[in-house]
Amino acid sequence: MDKHVTHWIGGAPQESADGRRAPVYNPASGQITGEVEMAGPKDVDAAVAAARAAFPGWRDTPLSQRVKTLFRFRELLNRDREKLAAAISSEHGKVFSDALGEVERGLEVVDFACGIPHLLKGGFSENVSRGVDAWSVHQPVGVAVGITPFNFPAMVPLWMFPVAIACGNTFVLKPSEKDPSASLLLAGLWAEAGLPEGVFNVVHGDKTAVDALLEHRDVAAVSFVGSTPIARYVYRTAADHGKRVQALGGAKNHMVVLPDADLDQAADAAVSAGFGSAGERCMAISAVAVVDSVADELVARIRERVSRLLVGPGDDDRSEMGPLVTREHRDKVASYLESGVEEGATLAVDGRVHPVLGGATEGFWLGPSLLDHVTSSMACYRDEIFGPVLSVVRVSGYEEALQLVDDNPYGNGTAVFTKDGGAARRFQNEVQVGMVGINVPIPVPMAYYSFGGWKQSLFGDSHVHGTEGVHFYTRTKAVTARWSDPSKRPSDGVDLGFPTNG
C-alpha cells in the first residue's frame, strides 16, 4: 500500500482523531492500494468549525475577488484534468476517457459559477410608497455540506461546491470512501488558487460522519446524491435538524422505442447509455421499453453490438468498459441475472462470460448483460441495479410504454426514440419524469440547466446546480428604506393604522 488519503480541514491535511481507516481498492486488480481516514464526530466538528470560522470573511469578500479565485481554480482544474481522471479511473474502475469526460462536465459548472456577479443580482423598486424604496438581495446561507456518491467522485461534488462557494458560503465535502483521492486533489487546487483556509473542507467516512454532519447545529444546508433509501433518510434527518436539503435519489431510467424509430440509432444508444461506466451512472438506461413489432430486431442489434464491446482495465486505451467498484457490488449486480431467469426472463447476453482484455480475472469484473422478456413484476425491473444489466420490456404500443414509465416510482430520466415529432412532443409533455431525451439516450446535465428527477428520485424542492443551485445556496432578504428630505420632513405624527403604499 502506498496511498494514504487524509481529511482536509482548515486548509491542510488532517488525520482522524480516533485513528479509524478503511482500505482503498483498485477494482481492475482487486488489490488494496491504500487507506483512507474515516471521520468521527470530533473530525466533523473540526471541519464544521473551520468552515464556520471562515464564513464571515468569505461572505464579505467582494464578488470580484471571489470570481478571481474561481477563475484561478478553473484554470488549475483544467491544467490537472488528466491527473484527476487517472485518480478516478484507478479507484472507481471507469475507463480513462470516461473519467476525463466527468472532469470536463465538472469544469462546465465552474465556468457557470464564474458568472456569479450576474446571477446574484437582486431587484430594486423605487418609490413603492412616498419616499420609500424597496429591494431584494441574495445572501449566502452559511456552512453547506455535500454528501456525494462513488460513481462520479469529481463531477457530482463539482455540481455543488463551485456554486456554493461562489455564492459566499463555506463548504464541507463528505465524498465516498470508495474512491476518495479526487476530493483531496480538488482541495489542493483550491489552496493553490488562493481560497482562504476553511472555506473548503473534506471529511471522509461512513454513516458516523454523515449523521454527525446532518445533525450538526452549525450546518445550514445539505446536498446529497445517492440511492433513494439513503436520500429519504438524509432529507428527513437534516430537515428535522432545521436544515434546507436537496437529496437526489435513485433511478430506473427507461428508453422507449417506438416502431418508426431508427433501430440502429436506438441500439447504439441503448448500448452506450446502458453499459457506459459499467452502468454505474444515475442517468444510465436500465430498461428498454420497445414495441413488440420491432423488439426482436432491436434485441438482435443490441446483442451484436455488445459482442464487440471491449472490457478491460481503465488505464488500457483499448478498454470501453471497466470493472465495477467493489466485489460486493459486482456480486449483487450479477445476482440479478440469476433471479431474472428464475422469474421468467430470457438471458440474451450473459456478462459473466464476457472476455476481459489481458485475461484479468482478479478484479471486480462483470461484462455487459442483457435480459429480454422482462416484466414489471420482476426484481431486475423493480430494483435499481446500478450495473451493466439492461432489461428489455416488450410493450404493445405508446400508451403501454408511457404507463410503464409513469407507474415506476423513480422519475429521474427517460428517453423516447421515434421519427414522429408529434409523438415525441406528446411524450415529453405527458411523461412524469424530471429529465427527458428525444432521440438522445441520456439527457446529460448541462451547467446552465438544473439536474434532478421527480417522484422518489428527488427529496426537497431544488434540483442541483444551474440557477436552482444559486437559489438553494442563498436566502433572499427584502429591504424597505426611507430616507427623508429634512426640508420635506412629514409631520403626521404617530399612526397605528396598517401601512399602505400611498
N, C-alpha and C positions, 0 to 999 in steps of 0.2 A: 504494500500500500504506500503510495507517495502523495496522496491528496488529503489535505485537511481543510475542510470548509468551515469557517468560523461565522459567528454573527458579525453584524456591522452596526455599531452603536455609537452615536456621538461623533461620527467621522473617523472611526478607527475599528480594526478587527477586535473581536472580543470573544473569549471562550465562555462556555456555560458555567454558571455559578455552582451547579451541582455535579458537573463533570459528565453528564449524560451525552452519549454519542450514538450514531446509527451508521451502518455501512452504506456506501455508495457503490453501485454496480455498473459494469459495462454490459448492457443487455446482449450485445453481439457475442461475447465470450462467456457470459455468466459469471465472470470473476469480480471479486471485490477490488475496487481500485482506490478506495479512500474512505474517509469518515467525515461525517457532518455533525456539528454540535447540535444538541437538542435542548431547546429553551424550556426553562421552568418559570414559575411566577416571578422570581427575582430578576431574571433576564428580561421578561416582558416589562416589568416595572421600570427597569433601567432604560429600555428603548423608548417607552412612552414618556418617561421623564425627560429624556434628551429632546424628543420631539416637542414636548410642551414648552420646554425652556427656549427652544429655538423659534417658536411660533411668533411671539410679538415682533421680533426683529425682522423675520422674513415677511410677515404680513405687511409691515410698514416699509419694506424695501420698494422703491419706486418701480413702477411697471417696466420702464425702460431698462432698469438694471436686471430685473427678473428675466426679461426676454434675452438680454445679452448672455446670461448664464445658460438659458435654454438653447440658444444658438451654438454656444461652445459645446454643450453636451451633445447636441445633434451632430456636430462635425466629428467629435470623438467617437460617437457610436458608429457613424459611417466609416470612420477610419478602421475600427476594430471589428467590423461586422463579421468578417471571416473567422476571426479568433473566437467570437461569441458563438457563431454557428458550429464550429468544431467542438466547443464545450457541450453544446446542446446535443449534438449527434452522439457524442461519446457516452452521455449519461441517459438520454432518452431512447436512443436507438434509431431515430429517424435519419434518413439519408441526408448527406450534407446539403444538397441543393434545396431540400425541403426546409431544413433548419435555416438556411440563408434567406429563403423566402419569408419565413417567420420574422426574422430580424428586419427585413425590408418593410413588412407590414407595420411593425412597431415604430420604425422610423417615420412613417407617414403620420402617426399620431403625434410624434414630437413636432413635425412640421406644422400640424394643426395647432398645437399648443403655443407655438411661437407667435401666433396671431392673437394672443390673449388680450392685448390692449383694446382691440376692436370688440372682442367677444364679451368683455366685462363692462362695456358702456351701458350706463343706465338711461333713464328717461328724465325729462325736465318739462314742467308746465309752469308758465309764468302767469301771475295774476289769477290763481284759482279762486281767490277772494280779493277784496280790495287791499292792495299792498302785500298780498301773501303769495309766495311761490311754493311749489312742491316738486320734489324729485325723488328718484329711487337710485340706490346703489347696490352693487353685488359684493358682499364681503365673504371672506373665507370662513369655513366652519370651525377650523382648529386642527386637531390631530386626526388624520384619516388613516385607515388601515386597509390594506389589500391582502386577501387570502386567496392564493392562486393555485391552479392545478398543475399536474405534471406534464400534460400534453403540449402546452405552449409555455415553457419556462421563461421566455423573453417576451413574446408578443402580448400575452394577457396582462402581465404586470405593466407593460408599456401602454396598454389601454387605459390604465388607471393613473399611475403616479405622475406622468408629464402634465396632464390636465390639472390634477390636484395641486401639484407644486406651482404650476403657472398661476393658479388662482390665489396663491398666497398661503396655502395650507402646508403643514409638515406631514410626513408620511412614515408609516411603519409597514414594511412588507413582510408577510409570512408566506414564503413560497413553498412548493412541495419539497419535502426532504428527499424525494427520489432522484431529482436532478437539480441540485441546489447551486451549482457553480455559477450559472448565468447571473444570478442575483448579486453575487459578490463582484463579478466583473462590471455590472451596471453601477454598483455602488462606487467602485473605484473610478469610473468615468465621471460620475457626479463630482467626486472630490477633485479630480483633475480639472473639471470645468469651473471650479471655484464656488460650488454650492456651499453655503455655511454649514458648519458641523451641526448635526442633529436634525437637519431638515429632511434627510432621507436615511432611514434605518432599516436593517434587515434582521429578523429573528427566525431561525429555523426551528422546526419542531412538529409535534403531533397534536392530538386533541388537548393536551395540557396547555400548550401555548395558545391554541385557538380560543379555548374557554377563557383564559386569562385576558386576552385581547377583547373578546366580546363583552366581558363583564367589567372592564376597567373604566373607572369613572371619568378618566381624562381623555378617553377616545370619543370623538364626536360622530364619526361616520365610518361605515364598514362596507367595503365592496368585496364580493365573493363570486367565484366561478367554480363549479364542480357538479356533483351529482345532485339530483332532486332531493333525496332524503336529507343530505347534509345542507343543501341550500335552505330547505324549510327550517332546519334546526338553527342555522346561523341567523336567519331572518327573525325567528321567534325570540331567540336568546338575546340578540343585540337590541331588538325593539323593546323587549321587556326591561332592558337597562337604559332606555331613553336615547338610543342612537338612530340616526337615519341609516337605512340599509338598502342596498341593491344586491340581490343574491340571484345569480343566474344559475339555473339548474340543468337537468339532463335533456336529452333529445332522442327522438326517434324520427329521423328525417326521411320523408317519403319522396320518391321521384315518380310522378305519374306519367305514363307513356300512352298516348292516345294512338288510335290506328293509323292516323295520317302522318305520324312523326317520322323524321329521318332516322331510321333504325341504326345506321352506322354512327350517327352523331349521338344517339341515345346510348348505344353500347359503349362508346368511348367515354361518355360522361359517367355512366354507372361504374365503370372500372376505375376511372380516375378519382371519383368522389367517394367510392366505396372502399378503396384499398390504399389511397394515398396516406402516408404516415401510419400505415398498418391499421387504418380505420380508427385511430385514436384521435379523432377530431370531433369537436362538438357540432360541426357542420357537415360531418360525413353523411353520405347517403347510406342508410342501412336497410331500407325497404323499397323495392321497386314495385309499384302498383301498375301492372301492364294489362291492357285489354286483351282478352282471350285470343282474339283473331290474329294477333301478331306476337303472342307470348313465346311460342316455340321458336320462331325465327330470332327474336331478341335474345333468348337464353342461349341459343347456338352461337350467336355473335359474341356474347359476353364470355362464354366458355373458351372460344378461340383466342380472344384477347388475353384472358387470364393465363392460358397455357404458355404465353410468350413473356409474361412478367418475370423480371429478374429480381430475385430476393437475395439479399446479402448484407454484409456489414455496411454501416453508414459511411465509412471512410473509403469504400470501394466505389470508384467513379461509375462502374457499370451498374451498381445497385439502383433499383427503382423503388424497392420497399425493404425496410429493415425489420428487426425483431420487435417484439412487444416489450413493455417497460420492465416487467418483473416476471419471474417464473410463476408466481401465484396467479397473476392476471392472465398469463398465457394459458394456464391450465383451466381457468374459469371460462375463458372465451372458447377454448376447444371443446368444453363440455356441451356447448350448445349444438355442436354438430351431432353428437350422440342423442341428445334429448330431442332435437328436431326430427331425426329419423324415427325415433321411438313414438313420436306424436303424429307421424304420418307424412312428414315432408320427404322430398327426394334430395339426396346429397349429390348435386350435379357436379360439384368440384370439391375435392377433399384437400384442404390446405395442409393437412398433417403430412402428406407425402410429397409436397412441392419441394423441388430441389433448392438447396441453398448454395450460393456461389462459394467456391472453395471447400465445399463439403463440410461446412461448420455444423456441428451437432450439439455443442455445449451451451449455446446461447438460448434465449427465450424465443424460439422460432415457431411461427405458425404462418403458413402461406395463405394466399387469398382463397377464400372458400365461398361456395355458392349453394344455397338451399332453395329448391324450387317447390312449388305447390304448398307454400306456407299459408296458414290461415291465422286469423286474428286471435284465435284461442291458444296458440302455441307459445311456449315460453320464449322461443327465439324471436318471436314478433313482439311480445308484450314487454320484454326487458330491454334496457339499454345495454347492448353487448359491449360496445366500445372496443371493437377489434375488427379484424378483416373477415367478417362474415356478412355476406349480402343475401337478403331474403327476397325471393320473388313471390309476390301475391298476385294471383290472377283475378281480374275483375271483369264484369260484363260490359261496363262502359263508364262514361264520365261520371254519372250520378253515384255509382257504387264507389268509384275511386275517391270522389270528394267526401263521401260519407265516411270512408275508411280513415282518411286523414283527419277529419273533424272529430271523429269518435275517439281518436287517440288522446290520452291525457297530456302528452307533450305537444308543444307548439312552437318549436324553435325555428326550423327552416323546412321548406318544401320546394319542389320544382315541378314544372309541367313541360313536357315535350310534345309539340304539335306544330303544324303549319297553318293552323286555323287561328287567325288573330282574334276572332270573336270568342272562341273557346278559351284562349289564353287570357283575354281580358275578363271574361266571366270568372275564371278560376282565381285570378289574383284578387278579384273583388270579393268573392264568396268564401274563400278558404280561411279558416280560423287559425292562422299561423302568423308569427311575427315577421318572418323574412321569406320572400318568395322569389324563385328564379324562373324565368321563362326561356326555355332552351338553354339555360345555364344551370349546371347541377348544384353549385354551391353559391348562394348569394354572399360572396366574400365581403367581410366587413371593410368599409372604407372609413377613413378617419373623420370625414366631414358628415357622415351619416351614423346614426347610433346603431348599436348592435344589441339585440335582445329578442327573446321569444315571448310567446303568450302562454296562457294556461299554466301548467306545472313546470314550465321552463323558465319562469321568472317569478321571483317573490320580491315585492317592492314596486314602486311606481316608475322608477327611472331605468332606462337602458344605459349601457356603458358607452363611454367616450362620445365624441361629437358634441353638439350643443346640449344634449341631455346630460353629458358628463359635466359640463360647465355648470348647469343648473344643480346637479347633485352636490358638487363640491363648493357651492356658495349659498348664502342666505340673502334674501332681498330685504333691504331696510328702506322704509319710506320716511322721508323727511319733509316737514312742513315748516316754513320760516316766514317771519315778518320782520322787516327792518323799517322802522318808522322814520319818516322825514320829520325832524324836530319842528320844522315850520308848519307842518300839517298834522301835528300830533292830535289824535282823536280825543275828545273829552267826554266820551259816552259814559264813563264810569263802569261799575261792575254790572255784568249782565249774566244772570244764571240761566238764560234760555239756551236751547240747543243751538249750536253754531250753524249758520248757513253760509252759503257761498255768494252772498250778495255784496 
